[in-house]
Amino acid sequence: MGRESFTLTASAEGLRIEPDADADADVRVSATVAALRATLGKGDDTRPFEATGELTITGDRAAFTRLSHCFPAPTPAGATS
């Protein structure tokens, strides 16, 4: 978030978030908060954000897609379930 880096580790036990980036990460993501919010829950629709430079994915893109689907897709304001 902002200029900070985090390592997010996903396992069968859950998600662990730690400050600083892990050099051995499977995938690295650099994104604006808006781009990250828009792609979480639907990680296969990153192209518009990559085209504008708001999102950069380096490494295992499939890992980003799998991670993205760990989060529920945002619900538009005013929508009901």
C-alpha positions as CSV (number, residue, x, y, z in Angstrom):
1,M,0.0,0.0,0.0
2,G,1.5,3.3,-1.0
3,R,5.2,2.8,-1.2
4,E,5.2,0.0,1.3
5,S,5.9,-3.6,0.4
6,F,4.4,-6.7,1.9
7,T,4.8,-10.4,1.6
8,L,1.5,-12.4,1.5
9,T,1.9,-16.1,2.1
10,A,-1.1,-18.3,1.2
11,S,-1.3,-21.8,2.6
12,A,-3.8,-24.4,3.8
13,E,-3.8,-22.6,7.2
14,G,-4.8,-19.3,5.7
15,L,-3.1,-16.0,4.6
16,R,-0.2,-14.4,6.4
17,I,0.8,-10.8,5.7
18,E,4.2,-9.5,6.7
19,P,5.9,-6.2,6.1
20,D,8.7,-6.0,3.4
21,A,8.9,-8.0,0.2
22,D,10.2,-11.5,0.0
23,A,12.9,-11.8,-2.7
24,D,11.8,-15.5,-3.3
25,A,8.2,-14.7,-4.0
26,D,6.4,-16.7,-6.7
27,V,4.8,-13.5,-8.0
28,R,5.3,-9.8,-7.4
29,V,2.6,-7.2,-7.8
30,S,3.0,-3.5,-7.9
31,A,-0.4,-1.7,-8.0
32,T,-2.4,1.3,-7.0
33,V,-4.9,0.7,-4.3
34,A,-7.7,1.2,-6.8
35,A,-6.2,-1.3,-9.3
36,L,-5.7,-3.9,-6.6
37,R,-9.3,-3.5,-5.3
38,A,-10.6,-3.8,-8.8
39,T,-8.7,-7.0,-9.6
40,L,-9.1,-8.9,-6.4
41,G,-11.8,-11.5,-6.8
42,K,-11.3,-11.4,-10.6
43,G,-7.6,-11.7,-11.2
44,D,-8.0,-12.7,-14.8
45,D,-9.1,-9.1,-15.8
46,T,-5.9,-7.2,-15.2
47,R,-5.2,-5.9,-18.7
48,P,-6.9,-2.5,-18.4
49,F,-4.8,-1.7,-15.3
50,E,-1.6,-3.1,-16.8
51,A,-2.1,-1.0,-19.9
52,T,-2.2,2.2,-17.8
53,G,0.7,1.2,-15.6
54,E,-1.5,1.0,-12.5
55,L,-0.7,-2.7,-12.1
56,T,2.4,-4.7,-12.8
57,I,2.7,-8.5,-12.3
58,T,6.1,-10.1,-12.4
59,G,6.6,-13.8,-12.1
60,D,3.9,-16.5,-11.9
61,R,0.7,-14.8,-13.3
62,A,-1.3,-17.9,-12.5
63,A,-0.3,-17.5,-8.8
64,F,-1.7,-14.0,-8.9
65,T,-5.0,-15.3,-10.3
66,R,-5.2,-18.0,-7.7
67,L,-4.4,-15.5,-4.9
68,S,-7.0,-13.0,-6.3
69,H,-9.7,-15.6,-6.1
70,C,-9.0,-16.0,-2.3
71,F,-10.8,-12.6,-2.0
72,P,-14.5,-12.0,-2.7
73,A,-15.2,-9.8,-5.7
74,P,-16.2,-6.3,-4.6
75,T,-20.0,-5.6,-4.6
76,P,-20.9,-2.4,-6.4
77,A,-22.3,0.3,-4.1
78,G,-26.1,0.1,-3.7
79,A,-26.2,-3.6,-4.9
80,T,-28.1,-6.1,-2.8
81,S,-27.4,-9.8,-2.4
